[in-house]
């Protein structure tokens, strides 16, 4: 049966950096395990050979998406103009890289640093987020690209923690190409359930991350994936669904620290990915038409 959603896998399932050897391995393994799309985190973008990566993706018949969070010294939710400007430049550069790779989805925590804040978001900081994202959305539109606002938990951002927060931010940015990105791992922490947020976002859902409550093998935790996939069917979602999982066995030390990956939840990325592909495909074929 032909699935109506492209199935993706995060490159950090395969390798913790974007060196040529790691990128080649991630691309070949993604294709080998049956996925349609590979997502790159651009935390390591300086080491990424963009033309060679685009060529390898094309040769392997894969689509690409890119994601990123910002840093505290390059945070568009800051009230320090220099810090905001550094964050805006990172976003611009990452958008260009995504486009040059052949991607149309640039997503993630595009609105703040990825880490625990010590105080709530300020009005001035939120105004900076809206201004920067409005400019980025206009730039993305000239490249026929969409921006995804990934809803992350309270320990990773103070800007948007729920689908409702993301919708309010998207409304304030006011651009049709700014969509919501839901992630079951974060939803498990912040939402009442995995259904109502999907229904509330509706046709403004642009990207989905599938991850267990502990970021390990799908189905080995307590998340209600059956209801989540049924909700995606209810809104007629046909966009990418990307598996995301991290283990300290693979993720580079710096990013592992940022994501609080303190233990090895798995050691065999290929086995993990094959299981995830089968798990997602099963839920897509078993859900209501």
Secondary structure, DSSP 8 states (H G I E B T S, - for coil): ---SS-EEEEGGGT-SS--HHHHHHHHHHHHHTT-SEEEEEGGGGGG--HHHHHHHHHHTT-EEEEEEEEBTTB-TTSS-HHHHHHHHHHHHHHHHHHHHHT--EEEEEEEEESS--SS---HHHHHHHHHHHHHHHHHHHHTT-EEEEE---TTT-SS--SHHHHHHHHHHHT-TTEEEEEEHHHHHHHSS-SSHHHHHHGGGEEEEEE--TTSSSTTSSS--HHHHHHHHHHTT--S-EEE----TTTS-HHHHHHTT--S-S-S-HHHHHHHHHHHHHHHHHHS--
